[in-house]
Amino acid sequence: MKSLGLKLALAAGTLVTLATTAAQADDDWGTVSAYVAVTSDYRFRGISQNDSNVSPQASINWSGSDGFYAGVWSSKTNWSGVAFSPVDQATPTFEVDLYAGKHFDLGGWDLNVEAYYYAYPDADKNILGPKDASFFEGIFQLSHSFGDLSLTATGAVSPEFSLGGGTGGYIAGTASYPLTDWLSISGTVGHQWVDAAPTDYTHFDIGLTATYRHWALDVRANGTDLNSLGCAFYMGSSIFNNSVCTTGVVATLTYNIPDVFNP
């Protein structure tokens, strides 16, 4: 099995090659940005995706002047202790997300319409059977700034949630505010529901982000209101283990490359 680093490099290399070709054909081809990061716990909507362990992450993104964009994002994962897994590491060890969308300017409001695919290429089909770990979401975001305060409303719908969960829906609100020119505070409250789930749930996060040149350090509290039964559904884990759904503090260090071809 190829290492996560090589998988990320291959994905990034593909996009960079496409972007380079486009640049040669058209001077107004847009911008390719990227980042690499390490986080103490990869949380998706409040739930740990790497058994509360450190995760390396990376992304590369193309954006055009007309609001179109596309990209690839990846992270290490470990759905450890899942009920259908006889041994640790039998379920996805990494995630590769593909996305594309467009921003629309609505008189000072930004509408972002996005197609997003969460892929788990090494999910063990012998264990998961017909239940596919990968799934698609249509995501809609409306953002506006009121002075220094930025607010974003998010809605998402999935025709078939991960592991055969049926139709899924999600709503969230995010607020961010700069405290200084290098430090900001932000928080999110979101609500997830899935047809087959025993319960829907609410998650939250709040934290501080410090920036210096290309670096960013984010420290925040993440949590959900899921009990053991609900956590067992969303992570497929034992009802006796809901630690991946409880509140914890997550630190993430990111190095940003605003323009890959003009660093």
C-alpha positions as CSV (number, residue, x, y, z in Angstrom):
1,M,0.0,0.0,0.0
2,K,1.3,3.5,-0.9
3,S,2.0,5.9,1.9
4,L,-0.4,8.7,2.6
5,G,2.3,11.2,1.7
6,L,2.7,9.6,-1.8
7,K,-1.1,9.5,-2.3
8,L,-1.3,13.2,-1.5
9,A,1.7,13.9,-3.8
10,L,0.0,12.1,-6.7
11,A,-3.3,13.9,-6.2
12,A,-1.5,17.3,-6.0
13,G,0.7,16.5,-8.9
14,T,-2.4,15.7,-11.1
15,L,-4.0,19.1,-10.3
16,V,-0.8,21.0,-10.8
17,T,-0.2,19.4,-14.2
18,L,-3.7,20.3,-15.3
19,A,-3.3,23.8,-14.0
20,T,0.1,24.2,-15.8
21,T,-1.5,23.1,-19.1
22,A,-4.3,25.6,-18.6
23,A,-1.9,28.4,-17.8
24,Q,0.0,27.8,-21.1
25,A,-3.2,28.0,-23.0
26,D,-4.7,31.0,-21.3
27,D,-3.0,33.8,-19.3
28,D,-6.2,34.3,-17.3
29,W,-6.4,30.7,-16.1
30,G,-6.7,31.5,-12.3
31,T,-4.7,30.7,-9.2
32,V,-3.6,27.4,-7.7
33,S,-3.2,27.5,-3.9
34,A,-2.3,24.7,-1.5
35,Y,-1.6,24.0,2.2
36,V,-0.2,21.3,4.4
37,A,-1.3,20.8,8.0
38,V,-1.1,18.6,11.0
39,T,-4.0,18.4,13.5
40,S,-4.1,16.7,16.9
41,D,-7.5,15.2,16.0
42,Y,-9.3,15.3,12.7
43,R,-12.9,16.2,13.6
44,F,-15.8,16.1,11.0
45,R,-18.8,17.8,12.4
46,G,-17.7,17.2,15.9
47,I,-16.8,13.5,15.6
48,S,-13.2,12.3,15.5
49,Q,-12.2,10.5,12.3
50,N,-8.8,9.3,13.4
51,D,-9.5,7.7,16.8
52,S,-8.5,11.0,18.6
53,N,-5.0,10.8,17.2
54,V,-2.7,13.1,15.2
55,S,-3.6,13.5,11.5
56,P,-1.5,14.9,8.6
57,Q,-3.6,16.8,6.0
58,A,-3.1,18.5,2.7
59,S,-5.1,20.3,0.0
60,I,-4.6,21.9,-3.4
61,N,-7.2,24.2,-4.9
62,W,-7.7,26.0,-8.2
63,S,-9.8,29.2,-8.3
64,G,-10.8,31.3,-11.4
65,S,-11.5,34.9,-11.6
66,D,-15.2,34.2,-12.5
67,G,-15.9,32.4,-9.1
68,F,-15.4,28.8,-10.2
69,Y,-13.1,26.6,-8.2
70,A,-12.1,22.9,-7.7
71,G,-9.8,21.0,-5.5
72,V,-8.6,17.9,-3.6
73,W,-8.3,17.5,0.1
74,S,-6.9,14.6,2.0
75,S,-6.4,13.4,5.6
76,K,-5.3,10.4,7.5
77,T,-8.2,8.5,9.1
78,N,-8.7,5.6,11.5
79,W,-12.3,4.4,12.2
80,S,-10.9,2.3,15.0
81,G,-13.1,0.0,17.1
82,V,-15.9,-0.2,14.6
83,A,-18.4,-2.9,15.2
84,F,-18.0,-4.5,11.7
85,S,-14.2,-4.5,11.9
86,P,-12.5,-7.7,13.4
87,V,-9.1,-5.9,13.6
88,D,-7.9,-2.4,14.0
89,Q,-7.1,-0.5,10.7
90,A,-9.5,-2.7,8.7
91,T,-11.6,0.3,7.7
92,P,-10.4,3.5,5.8
93,T,-6.9,4.7,6.7
94,F,-7.2,7.8,4.6
95,E,-9.8,10.1,3.1
96,V,-9.6,12.0,-0.2
97,D,-12.2,14.6,-0.9
98,L,-13.0,16.0,-4.4
99,Y,-14.9,19.2,-4.7
100,A,-15.9,21.9,-7.2
101,G,-18.2,24.9,-7.1
102,K,-18.9,28.5,-7.9
103,H,-19.2,31.7,-5.9
104,F,-22.0,34.1,-6.8
105,D,-22.0,37.8,-5.7
106,L,-25.5,38.8,-4.6
107,G,-25.0,42.5,-3.9
108,G,-22.5,42.1,-1.1
109,W,-23.6,38.6,-0.1
110,D,-21.6,35.6,-1.3
111,L,-23.5,32.5,-2.4
112,N,-21.3,29.4,-2.7
113,V,-22.7,26.3,-4.5
114,E,-20.6,23.3,-4.2
115,A,-20.5,19.6,-5.2
116,Y,-18.5,17.6,-2.6
117,Y,-17.5,13.9,-2.7
118,Y,-16.0,12.3,0.4
119,A,-14.0,9.3,-0.8
120,Y,-12.4,6.4,1.2
121,P,-10.4,4.5,-1.4
122,D,-9.1,1.8,0.8
123,A,-12.3,1.0,2.7
124,D,-12.4,-2.8,3.1
125,K,-15.3,-4.1,0.9
126,N,-15.0,-7.5,2.5
127,I,-16.1,-6.0,5.8
128,L,-18.4,-3.2,4.7
129,G,-20.1,-5.3,2.1
130,P,-22.7,-3.3,0.1
131,K,-22.4,-0.3,2.4
132,D,-20.2,2.2,0.7
133,A,-18.2,4.4,3.0
134,S,-17.9,7.1,0.3
135,F,-20.7,9.6,-0.2
136,F,-21.7,12.8,-2.0
137,E,-23.1,16.1,-0.7
138,G,-24.5,19.2,-2.3
139,I,-23.4,22.1,-0.2
140,F,-24.8,25.7,-0.2
141,Q,-23.3,28.6,1.8
142,L,-24.5,32.2,2.2
143,S,-21.9,34.6,3.7
144,H,-21.9,38.3,4.6
145,S,-19.7,40.6,6.6
146,F,-21.2,43.2,9.0
147,G,-18.1,45.3,9.5
148,D,-15.5,43.0,11.0
149,L,-18.0,40.3,11.9
150,S,-18.4,37.6,9.2
151,L,-21.3,35.2,9.3
152,T,-21.9,32.1,7.2
153,A,-25.0,29.9,6.9
154,T,-24.4,26.4,5.5
155,G,-26.9,23.8,4.2
156,A,-26.0,20.4,2.8
157,V,-27.9,17.4,1.5
158,S,-26.7,13.8,0.7
159,P,-28.9,11.4,-1.3
160,E,-27.1,8.5,0.4
161,F,-25.1,9.1,3.5
162,S,-22.0,7.1,4.4
163,L,-22.4,3.3,5.1
164,G,-26.0,3.2,3.7
165,G,-27.4,5.7,6.1
166,G,-30.0,7.0,3.6
167,T,-30.8,10.6,2.9
168,G,-28.8,13.0,5.1
169,G,-29.2,16.7,5.8
170,Y,-27.0,19.3,7.6
171,I,-27.4,22.9,8.6
172,A,-24.9,25.2,10.4
173,G,-24.0,28.7,11.3
174,T,-20.5,30.1,11.6
175,A,-19.3,33.4,13.0
176,S,-15.7,34.9,12.9
177,Y,-14.3,38.1,14.3
178,P,-10.7,39.5,14.2
179,L,-9.4,40.4,17.6
180,T,-6.1,41.9,16.2
181,D,-4.4,41.8,12.8
182,W,-3.0,38.4,13.6
183,L,-5.6,36.8,15.9
184,S,-9.2,35.9,15.3
185,I,-12.0,34.1,17.1
186,S,-14.6,31.9,15.4
187,G,-17.2,29.3,16.2
188,T,-19.7,27.0,14.5
189,V,-23.0,25.3,15.6
190,G,-24.3,22.6,13.3
191,H,-27.1,20.0,13.2
192,Q,-26.8,16.7,11.3
193,W,-29.6,14.2,10.6
194,V,-29.7,10.9,8.7
195,D,-32.7,8.8,7.8
196,A,-31.4,5.6,9.3
197,A,-29.9,7.2,12.5
198,P,-31.4,6.5,15.9
199,T,-31.1,10.2,16.6
200,D,-29.9,13.4,14.9
201,Y,-27.3,15.5,16.7
202,T,-25.8,18.9,17.3
203,H,-22.2,19.8,17.3
204,F,-20.2,22.9,18.2
205,D,-16.7,24.3,18.0
206,I,-15.2,27.6,19.2
207,G,-11.6,28.7,19.1
208,L,-8.8,31.1,18.3
209,T,-6.6,31.3,15.1
210,A,-3.2,33.0,15.1
211,T,-1.5,33.8,11.8
212,Y,2.1,34.7,10.9
213,R,3.1,35.0,7.3
214,H,2.2,31.7,5.7
215,W,1.6,29.9,9.0
216,A,-1.7,29.5,11.0
217,L,-2.2,28.0,14.4
218,D,-5.8,27.1,15.4
219,V,-6.8,25.9,18.8
220,R,-10.5,25.1,19.5
221,A,-12.9,23.0,21.5
222,N,-15.1,20.6,19.6
223,G,-18.0,18.5,20.8
224,T,-21.4,16.9,20.2
225,D,-24.5,16.1,22.2
226,L,-24.4,12.4,21.0
227,N,-24.9,9.6,23.5
228,S,-23.3,6.2,23.2
229,L,-26.0,4.8,20.9
230,G,-26.0,7.8,18.6
231,C,-22.2,7.8,18.4
232,A,-22.2,4.1,17.6
233,F,-24.3,4.8,14.5
234,Y,-22.4,7.7,13.1
235,M,-19.0,5.9,13.7
236,G,-20.1,2.3,13.6
237,S,-18.4,1.9,17.0
238,S,-19.3,-0.1,20.1
239,I,-22.1,1.5,22.3
240,F,-19.6,1.2,25.1
241,N,-17.2,3.6,23.4
242,N,-18.3,7.2,22.6
243,S,-15.0,8.9,23.3
244,V,-14.7,10.0,19.7
245,C,-17.9,12.0,20.1
246,T,-17.2,13.8,23.4
247,T,-15.8,17.3,23.8
248,G,-12.1,17.8,23.2
249,V,-9.6,20.4,22.4
250,V,-8.0,20.3,18.9
251,A,-4.9,22.1,17.8
252,T,-4.0,22.5,14.0
253,L,-0.9,23.9,12.5
254,T,-1.1,24.9,8.8
255,Y,1.4,26.2,6.2
256,N,-0.4,28.0,3.4
257,I,0.9,28.5,-0.2
258,P,-1.4,31.3,-1.6
259,D,0.0,30.8,-5.2
260,V,1.8,27.6,-6.1
261,F,3.4,29.1,-9.2
262,N,4.4,32.4,-7.6
263,P,5.4,31.5,-4.0
